[in-house]
Amino acid sequence: MKRVVSFILSIAFLFLILQISTSCQKTDYKQQINPLLDKYLEAWNSGNFEELDAITSSEFELRMNPDFKLKIGSDLLKEEITNTRNAFPDFHLEVEKRLFVGDSAVVIQWNLTGTNTGKSSMPPTGNKVNIPGFSVIFFADNLLTGEWIAFSDLAWVTQLGFTLTPPEFIKE
């Protein structure tokens, strides 16, 4: 009888240790945030904002090439996505890698493709672009709170058909 009680107490003790060790584990941010990221990228790729308000903070902070000027709020985010998709109706981001940085950010390496057939701040060129870049997307309280978007402006404008003219230097 003492052996049975000792065995049962040992099993109970092991279950207690297992319970304590699993409750002390860190939160798996990948599991929580990846579905939000997928919906966010889908908004950029489709222009469909149906789920955007549910996954982003109302004070979402967006910074982009070339000036990284801060744009705050859901409406400015939607405006930026709309303007991008107007200029590039077939705009598409393909994610290459995701790297979670602690409990508040993920770096996404992506490739952007699209054809400049729509109007924007400049007339459409009809040219296709294929640009690598990355984003740092911030999150808190199970919401996306901001994004910094970076890519090569030089690759962007040359693929659109623009050329750079170097300054003339005066030889002395």
PLY file of the C-alpha trace (Angstrom):
ply
format ascii 1.0
element vertex 172
property float x
property float y
property float z
element edge 171
property int vertex1
property int vertex2
end_header
0.00 0.00 0.00
2.86 2.41 0.82
4.32 1.76 -2.64
1.05 2.65 -4.35
0.71 5.89 -2.35
4.36 6.75 -3.02
3.88 6.02 -6.75
0.74 8.20 -6.92
2.49 11.05 -5.05
5.48 10.79 -7.43
3.20 10.99 -10.46
1.34 13.96 -8.94
4.65 15.69 -8.23
5.80 15.15 -11.85
2.51 16.56 -13.17
2.92 19.58 -10.90
6.45 20.22 -12.19
5.28 19.77 -15.79
2.41 22.23 -15.23
4.71 24.83 -13.68
7.34 24.50 -16.41
4.82 24.85 -19.26
3.09 27.84 -17.65
6.46 29.62 -17.34
7.28 29.29 -21.03
7.46 32.42 -23.14
4.59 33.37 -25.39
4.94 32.07 -28.94
4.64 35.36 -30.82
4.96 33.64 -34.18
1.78 31.71 -33.53
-0.10 34.84 -32.40
1.20 37.34 -34.94
1.62 35.32 -38.17
-2.17 35.19 -38.82
-2.32 38.99 -38.39
0.63 39.42 -40.75
-1.04 37.21 -43.35
-4.21 39.34 -43.21
-2.18 42.56 -43.31
-0.21 41.43 -46.38
-3.46 40.33 -48.00
-4.79 43.89 -47.58
-1.74 45.21 -49.48
-2.01 42.50 -52.15
-5.76 42.75 -52.72
-6.81 46.21 -51.57
-9.47 44.55 -49.41
-9.68 46.38 -46.06
-12.40 44.17 -44.57
-10.19 42.82 -41.75
-7.63 45.61 -41.56
-9.27 47.52 -38.69
-9.51 44.33 -36.61
-5.76 43.58 -36.87
-4.21 47.07 -36.78
-4.10 49.76 -34.15
-6.20 52.87 -34.85
-2.94 54.79 -34.24
-0.95 52.67 -36.72
2.39 54.36 -37.54
3.65 54.01 -41.12
7.05 55.14 -42.42
8.21 54.54 -46.00
10.96 55.35 -48.47
12.16 57.87 -49.47
11.64 60.25 -46.55
10.24 57.97 -43.81
7.80 60.74 -42.89
5.50 59.51 -40.13
1.89 58.80 -41.14
-0.36 58.02 -38.19
-3.75 56.32 -38.26
-5.76 53.65 -40.03
-7.10 56.09 -42.61
-3.60 57.10 -43.76
-2.57 53.44 -43.95
-5.60 52.66 -46.13
-4.87 55.73 -48.25
-1.28 54.59 -48.83
-2.38 51.08 -49.79
-5.04 52.52 -52.13
-2.58 54.93 -53.79
-0.05 52.15 -54.29
-2.64 49.82 -55.78
-4.00 52.60 -58.02
-0.52 53.14 -59.49
0.21 49.39 -59.62
-3.11 47.50 -59.98
-1.28 44.15 -60.02
0.85 45.07 -56.98
2.01 41.97 -55.11
4.27 41.35 -52.12
5.83 37.91 -51.83
7.32 37.21 -48.41
10.76 35.57 -48.50
11.53 35.43 -44.75
10.10 36.42 -41.38
12.34 37.08 -38.40
10.73 37.82 -35.05
12.68 40.30 -32.94
11.65 39.84 -29.33
8.08 40.43 -28.29
7.33 43.58 -30.27
8.58 43.38 -33.87
9.07 41.16 -36.89
11.32 41.84 -39.88
9.88 40.66 -43.17
12.04 40.29 -46.26
9.84 40.54 -49.34
9.84 40.96 -53.09
7.48 43.49 -54.68
6.18 43.08 -58.22
3.78 45.18 -60.20
3.13 47.10 -63.40
2.86 50.89 -63.32
-0.33 51.32 -65.37
-2.32 53.58 -63.06
-2.09 57.24 -62.20
-0.25 58.49 -59.16
1.82 61.61 -58.54
3.35 60.93 -61.97
1.94 59.57 -65.21
2.04 55.77 -65.62
5.10 54.37 -67.38
3.68 50.95 -68.21
6.88 49.41 -66.83
7.08 46.38 -64.57
9.00 46.49 -61.31
10.55 43.66 -59.35
12.05 45.12 -56.16
13.44 43.39 -53.08
12.91 45.11 -49.76
12.05 44.64 -46.14
9.64 45.85 -43.51
9.88 46.10 -39.77
6.38 45.52 -38.46
5.65 46.35 -34.84
2.99 44.71 -32.70
1.51 44.93 -29.20
-1.59 43.53 -27.50
-2.33 41.25 -30.46
-2.50 44.19 -32.91
-0.11 45.46 -35.56
0.95 48.94 -34.45
3.30 50.16 -37.17
5.52 49.45 -40.14
8.78 50.81 -41.54
9.11 49.97 -45.25
12.51 50.09 -46.98
13.73 49.26 -50.49
16.12 50.68 -53.08
14.73 53.89 -54.55
17.34 53.64 -57.30
16.13 50.18 -58.36
12.55 51.47 -58.21
13.02 54.52 -60.45
15.32 52.82 -62.97
12.86 49.96 -63.41
10.15 52.55 -63.98
12.30 53.92 -66.83
13.85 56.98 -65.24
17.52 57.75 -65.62
19.90 59.58 -63.38
22.08 62.29 -64.82
25.27 62.83 -62.88
26.29 66.42 -62.27
28.88 67.93 -64.54
32.18 68.54 -62.85
34.42 71.39 -63.87
38.00 70.30 -64.31
40.55 72.77 -63.11
0 1
1 2
2 3
3 4
4 5
5 6
6 7
7 8
8 9
9 10
10 11
11 12
12 13
13 14
14 15
15 16
16 17
17 18
18 19
19 20
20 21
21 22
22 23
23 24
24 25
25 26
26 27
27 28
28 29
29 30
30 31
31 32
32 33
33 34
34 35
35 36
36 37
37 38
38 39
39 40
40 41
41 42
42 43
43 44
44 45
45 46
46 47
47 48
48 49
49 50
50 51
51 52
52 53
53 54
54 55
55 56
56 57
57 58
58 59
59 60
60 61
61 62
62 63
63 64
64 65
65 66
66 67
67 68
68 69
69 70
70 71
71 72
72 73
73 74
74 75
75 76
76 77
77 78
78 79
79 80
80 81
81 82
82 83
83 84
84 85
85 86
86 87
87 88
88 89
89 90
90 91
91 92
92 93
93 94
94 95
95 96
96 97
97 98
98 99
99 100
100 101
101 102
102 103
103 104
104 105
105 106
106 107
107 108
108 109
109 110
110 111
111 112
112 113
113 114
114 115
115 116
116 117
117 118
118 119
119 120
120 121
121 122
122 123
123 124
124 125
125 126
126 127
127 128
128 129
129 130
130 131
131 132
132 133
133 134
134 135
135 136
136 137
137 138
138 139
139 140
140 141
141 142
142 143
143 144
144 145
145 146
146 147
147 148
148 149
149 150
150 151
151 152
152 153
153 154
154 155
155 156
156 157
157 158
158 159
159 160
160 161
161 162
162 163
163 164
164 165
165 166
166 167
167 168
168 169
169 170
170 171
